[in-house]
Amino acid sequence: MDPKDIPVLIAGAGPAGLAAAVELGRHGIRALLVERRTALSSHPRATVLSLRSMELMRAWGLEDRVRARSADVEFSMLEADTLAGAAAGEAIEVGYPSRAQSRVLSPVEPACVAQDDVEPLLLERVRGQVLLGTEITALAGTRATLRDVRSGAERTVEARYVVAADGAQSALRRAVGVQMHGAQDVLAGVTTLIRAPLWDVAGPHRHLLYSLTRTASVLLPTGASDRWLFAAQETGDRRLVELVREAAGVPGLPVRIERSRAFSSAAQLAERFRAGPVLLAGDAAHRVTPRGGTGLNLALHDGFDLGWKLAWVLRGWADDELLDTYEAERRPVAEHAAARSADPGGSRRAAEQEVHADLGGRIAHVWTAAGPSTLDLLGTGLTLLTAYAPTGAPVAGRVPVTVRQIDPIAARAVGAVGDVAVLVRPDGRPAGVVPARAERLAA
């Protein structure tokens, strides 16, 4: 890729950077994605995709592949003495909708799946150039110095925009002089990746996570396999094997310790998410603790939001000012998640307290009479949802408009009532209403 032809340089192949690259590619924009690591992480890190995250997987054609790697669970926490005693445990809501609630809200449901199973699927979907083992050592404006971490070779590239998705200790955030504000060291601990036949122990009592009071520990499935994350206060492989057996309530349970990972988490936000042509995403823009399981989902949603907005600007469909809406729309969600994650009781939330933050104000999901969900009808430009057949080809300024005629009940559910049609952005948020039979739309 010629340096002069780089529309977007993305630093970091975590969930935010990968989502931005995938969404840009869906709009026909080939980004350059660089990642210091020579391979993606093989530690699960996060273990749940929210309702909205799964809607993005559906839009990117990945829903079935993600679902194949996920565990079939109730999206709640089970608190019990031991895993073997799950039948006597109490199910506690953790902010995710149940299957029944999901069927009303969305064409999908959340997924219990490991982050390290999802990221390779996203990487396969990236249509631009990907350079693993490459770090950005200097940034001046949008001119970046890239260094191959294996050979030490350097080269300079220049892009129109830069997405800083390079993690909580973001070097690009420091390079543009943006500070983080909020509480540090809110929650620290160790998670250990283990292999054990714990689904056999849980039996029919399958949940998103298990809080086990006998050992003051937590077990999190990473999907349908025998890989689990175990969080406890003690360390040491021999002691951890004993603790897992005690938490499971099964003496002699076969347990293999793979590796442990210490973490220290904060509840912080960057003072701003944009510094001219440099935009922060994921942990570079906000840090949250594991409470609530929002970090991975926030990052994916950041990347998606930046992806379509950058694409619109680069394709000439919108002015650069559209990028100012990125922070305006994402910061309130990040603030909500950070505050929740700093709350010692933040893991326990009713779905109705959290689902609207996750869905982000998009139109209602309704199964149309023709079959698809209203969300499945959205394209990369504007979509006009109407109960009436159009009388001409609508135009909305520079943005292409796709007309979708839907049945009156579905139209009513999304606000296209009577002689009114609804314009919808790629993220599902309404962009305005217009006369249903208009041949030309206002910009």
ABEGO torsion letter per residue (X at the ends): XBAAABABBBBEABAAAAAAAAAAAAAGBBBBBBBABABBBABAGBABBBAAAAAAAAAAGAAAAAAAABBBBBBBBBBBABAAAAAABBBBBAGBBBAAAAAAABABBBBBBBAAAAAAAAAAABABBBBBGBBBABBBEABBBBBBAAAGBBBBBBBABBBBAAEAABAAAAAAGBBBBEBBGABBEBBBBBBBBAAAAAEABBBABBBBAAAGBBBBBAEABABBBBBBABBEAAAAAAAAAAAAGBBGBBBBBABBBBBBBBBBBBABABBEABBBBEAAABBBBABGGAAAAAAAAAAAAAAAAAAAAAAGABBAAAAAAAAAAAAAAAAAAAAAAABAAAABBBAAAAAAAAAGGBBBBBBBAAGBBAAAABBABBBBBBABBBABBBBBEABBBBBBBBBAAAAAAAGBBEABBBBBBAAGBBAEBBBAABABBBX
